[in-house]
Amino acid sequence: MKPSPVTTTLVAALAAVTASTLLAGCSSGSSGGAPGSAAAGGTVELEFWGWAPGYDQAVAKFNASHPNVRVTFGKTASGSKGGYTKMLTAAKAGNAPCLAQVGYETLPSFAAAGALTDISRYTGDAKSQFAEWTWKQVTIGGQTYGIPVDTAPMALFYRKDLFAQYGITTPPVTWDEYAADAAKVHAADPTVYLGDFGNDAYNYAGLAWQAGAKWFGTGNDQWQVSLDSAANKKVAGYWQDLLDRKLLKTDPSYDPSLYADLTDGKILSDVNAVWNAPTLAASVKSGAGQWAVAPMPVWDAANPAYGNDGGSATAVLKGCAHPKEAAEFATWMSTDPGSVGDLITVTGIYPAATSGLANPALGKPDPFFGGQVIFDVFRAASAHIATDWQWGPTMTQTSTDLGDGLGRAGTGGATLPGVLADVQGKTVAGLKQQGLAVAGG
């Protein structure tokens, strides 16, 4: 398929802007030498930065079975909490690691910053091993910058015992039912809430994705930004109504206060992605056996559509001296049955590799969720997730602006429709600042 002129221009123009700084250091600090060459002793050394639990286990397995390549995993803060800034700073300084965990949503921003290495020549038949839409997430302007790891279908995590206590006999199927259940629970006990409205921009993106409320698109050699479209206003209006009626707790996303309220039974459920399962199990240990997973509520029960919140690639950063071996490791990590099994169990991924969908780890009952085979829920949801969602090249800033706005909306300092209009304006301005054409701008 011919690459979009917009994405081609994005990569070419912005890479040129940063080329002078990136070329000052042409090799990764732990991966020195000419491309394709081995370090002294015949062993290629690769450094890999990421934050997800379980990645270190995949690295250990790879090192044990690949004596000529050694990968060292360095734990960083999560991308949104400083990991991406560290990676970009290192790329600009010329001392970045070869490999990095980069979310699909942020990959275009890294490409725009000229911080990635094209590994197309080293991927061979890897493309055929992955869901088509995930390969598109790592390919920009015809250049492939990493290997997909996972997708992130969303679901409803909920306390079975507390749902029963408040008279909720079945999890809400639709968002209308969710609102009714939220009112029912809060009326029974004003200190208890069905759910939480946090400040995670990407969780909110999953809600928008589910509703077909796109944020970015391209056409006529221009970027199109639509965060305040009618579809987005529908989603914002729904959640604003629940906030206005004080039917949601507003703990910050992934904050200790959230897990304390989940532990104490003050929040009964969490609409979140598949990778939330191990996080929840580790953070709300006293609820083991009482939690369950159900499909996330939908807008139309007759035509269910679900959201996606996340998904990462193993990206190869600018200056990597051994892109061939880096691509080899990245592909292995996402396709080797042992590696994928660990990532499913420890990290909570839903595999992007098609072979991973037959991994036995997906069929194991989970004790924290009362013996439920929770991945059955995510497998069913994946068949009803739109695959045409597109991320923009300024998501690092867009997500920060949106997260700040969601926090203000939760405390009553802003309204969600107002937040979307504000982020729309800032995103358009950010694209223009980078010299990109924007429709209507």
Beta strands, then each sheet from edge to edge (+ up, - down):
strand 1: 44-50
strand 2: 69-75
strand 3: 99-103
strand 4: 139-140
strand 5: 143-144
strand 6: 146-148
strand 7: 150-151
strand 8: 154-159
strand 9: 216-219
strand 10: 222-225
strand 11: 269-273
strand 12: 291-295
strand 13: 312-316
strand 14: 350-351
sheet 1: 2+ 1+ 3+ 13- 6+
sheet 2: 4+ 5-
sheet 3: 7+ 14-
sheet 4: 11+ 8- 12+
sheet 5: 9+ 10-
end
